[in-house]
Amino acid sequence: DTNTRVLGLIKGDFNGIGGYLQTDQLKRIEASGNAKVLEAESMRVMMMQFNTTRGPLSDVHVRRALNYAFDYDGFNKNILGGLVERNPTPLPNTIWGNPKDVKGYSFDVEKAKAELAKAKLKVDRPLEIHFLTGFAQSEQAAQLFQNGLQKIGIQSKVIGTPWPTIVERFGKPETTPDISVYWISTYYADPHNWIGEMFHSNNKGTFKNAHHYSNPKVDELLDKAVQSTDPATRAKLYEEATRIVVEDAPGLWIYNTKWYGPYSKKLQGIVFCPIGNAQEMRTAYYE
């Protein structure tokens, strides 16, 4: 269990342990004097996917209202203790092709209500927010979002769903939940891993494009980007596609993961790789 692993690291029984720890455990390790916690910003984006095919989430103003109804700072800074970085777009902050001028949405009840007033479709039923069972952060985000929605007059239900079940449901628009809370990791270090696979219409119904999003202009930009061999051209195309997607608000994007590596202070030379949140141990040595 977590306490046993942390105590073993502090006592020197272990040289390193897994980094998915609660804030208090990381602080306990740092305060011990015998161990350290290495830190690096990774490329694993936490988000919520909206089913854009079904009312009321088929209305862009409703989707924008939902983006304004999530308390990003409350989640990232208070609940998670500042151990993550706010990520306002589908692309990680650390990848090229991410438009730096896009600030994204912020928690603003009045702006959320203003967007609802513009919507042609009314939110006349409780929205279902599905989190991944066994992942505490997913559930915490869903519950916080439920509270934000209540402040703008929207009722919701928070439902836990196992990963295999929810992926199967993503296959069809009619079975895809209204809102799903999970992460997209780094399968390969290229913007297409996120913006390309998440928002090209060819990928509708996969776990990446669970919102069944389709925009011909975005498809055109993504096709050009993946066919080009010029990095500067590709970056501009991905930036333009990202700006459109953020305006269309088919989901909301919460944070980019930070990697934390709890290791003995005697161990040096560990190199972090964002692909799979892996650590290169061949370079490690005792000091």
N, C-alpha and C positions, 0 to 999 in steps of 0.2 A: 504494500500500500504506500501512499505518498509519504506519510510520516517516516516510515521505515527507510525509504530511499533517501530522503533528505537527511535524516540522522546519520545514515551510513556515509553519505558524502562528507558531512561536517566532521565526522570522526576519522575519516580517512580510509574507510573500508572500500569505498569506490572512488575511481578517478573522475567519473562523470555520470550523469543521469539524464533522462529525458527532460526537455524544456517546457512541456505543457503543464505549468504549475500555477497555482493561485498566487495572487500578489503577496499575501502574507508569507508564503513559503519562499518566494524569491528574496524577499527582504530578510527573512531568517537566514538564508544562505549567505547573503552579502554581509550580514552583521556578525557572522561566526568568526571571521578572521582566518579561517582555514580553507575556505572555498570562495569562488568568484562566480559571477554571472556575466557571460559575454553577451553582447547585444548587437543586432543588426536588423535593419528594415528588410523585410522579405517581399514576396510577391504573391500574397494569398489574400484575396479580397473577400470581405464579408458583405453580403448583399441580401436584398429581398427581390424576388421575381414576381411580377404581376401577370396574371392571365389577361392579356390584352384583347382576347377574342370575345369576352363575355361582359355584358353590362353589369355594373356601371364602370368597370375598369377599362372598357373599350373607349371611354371618353378621356381625352388627354388632360382635360382640366381636373378631372377626378384624380388621375394619376399624379399630377403635379401637387394637388392638395395633399395627397398622402405623403409625398416627399417632404412637404413642409411640416408634417405632423409627427415626424420622428425626432426625438431629442438626442441628436448626435453627441453633443458634449456630455450630456447626462450619462450616456452609455459608455463612451470612450474614456472619459476622464473620471467619472464618479464610480460607475459599476466596475469598470475594468482597470481603474486606478492609473490611467494614462499609459498603459503598457502597449498601446497600439497607436497608429497614426491615422488621422481623418483622411479618407480617400473619397473625393467628391465625384469621381467618374468610374466607369467600369474598368479602366486601366489602372494598374498599380502606379503609385507616385513615382516609382523608381524605374519605370520602363520608358524607352523612347517612344514617340508617337502619341504621348499623353499631352493634350493641350494645357499648358500651364496657366493660361488666362481664364480657364473655366473654374469658377469657384464652387459650382454646384449649389445644392439647396441647403438651407439652414432651418433649424427649428423655429417656426414662426406661425403661431396660431392664427393671427389676423390674415396673413398671406394665404394660409390654407383655406380659410373661410371665403376669401375673395375668389380663389380659384373655383371653389364649389359653386359660388354664385354664377360663374360663367358657364358652368357645365350644362349641357343639354340633357344629360341623364342624371337622375337623382339617385342617391344612395338610399334605397328603400328596403334594404335587407341587411342583416348582419354579414360582414365579410369574414371569411375563414382565413386565419393566419396559421399556417402549418410550420412547426419547427421540427428539427430532427431529434428524435428520442435518443437519449444518451449523450447529448451535447448541451451542457448547461448554458453556454453562451447563446445558443440558438433560442432556447426557451426564454432566457432573460430578455433578449431583444424583442421577441414576440410579445411578451407581457408589457414591456415599456411602450411598444408601438400601440398596443391596445389602449393604454392609458392616454396616449397622444390623440388617438382617433376619437376617444370619448370626449375630449376637450373641444373637438370641432363638430360634435354631434353625430358621429358615426359609431354604430354598434359593431362589435366583432366577437368572434369565437377563437380562442387559442387551442390548437389541436396538435398533439404529438403524433408524428408519423415516422416509422423506421425508414432508413434510406432506401432499401430495395423496393419498398412499397411506393414511396413517393416518386422514384424514378420511373417505375412502371406507369404511374398515373400521368406523368408528363407526356406520355406518348400520344394522347388525344386531347384536344382542346376541351372537350366536354368533361373529362375526368381530372384535368389539371386544377389544382387548388387556386383559389383567388390570389393568395399570397404565400410564397414559400421562402423560408429563411435558411440560407446555407452559405457555402464558400465556393470560390473557384480558385484552384491552386495553379502552380506553375508546372504545366506539363512540358512546355518548351518555352524558352525565353525569347518570345517574339510577340508583338502586339496582337497578332492574329489569334493567339491562344485565348485572348479575352474578347476584344471587340469583334474580331472576325467570326469566331465560332459561336459567340453568344447572340449575334444580331443579324447574321445572314439568314435570309428566309429559307435557304436550303437545309438549315439545321433545326427548323421548327420541330418541336416534340422531343428533342434531346435534353439531357440534364443541363446543358449550357444554355440552350434557347428554350427554356421552360415557359417563357412568356408568349411563345408563338408569335414573336414580333416579325413584322414584315414592312419594309420601306424600300421601294425601288431605288431611290437615290442612294441609300446606304448600301444596298446590294452592289450598285454600280461602283461606288468608291472602294468597297472591299474587294471586288473582283480586280480592279485596276491595281490595288495595293499588293495583292498576293501574286499578281503576274509580273510586277516590276522587280528589277534587280538593283535599282538605285535606292540606297537607304534614305536619301533626302526626299525623293519623290514619295516613297512609301510613308515616311513620317508625316508628310503634309496630308496625304490621303487619309491616314488613320486619325489624324487630328480633326479633320473636317467631319469624318463619320462620327467621331466621338461627340462633337458638338451637337450634331443632329440628334443623336441618341439621347443625350442628356435633356434636350428640349422636349423630346417625345416622352420621356419619363416612363419607359416600360418596366422600370424597377427603381429601387433606391440603393445607394451604395454607401456603406457605413465606414469601414476602416480597411487599412492595409496592415497585415500582421507584422509584428516584430518578432524576430527569433531571439530566444533566450537560451543560452547554453550554460548550464550549471556544471562547473568543472573544479577540480582541485587547483589550488593556486600553484602547485608544482608543475602543472601541465601547461605547456606553451605551444604556439605554432598552429593552433586550430584555425582552419579556413572555412568560412561559411559559404554555401552555395544555395541560392534560392530555389533551385529545381529540387522539389521534394523536401525542402528544408533540411538539406543534408549537410554533414560536416566532413571535411576532408581530414582524415586522421593520419594519412601518410606523412604529413608535414609536422605532426605533433612530436614533442620531445619533453623530457623532464629537465627542469632547471635546478 
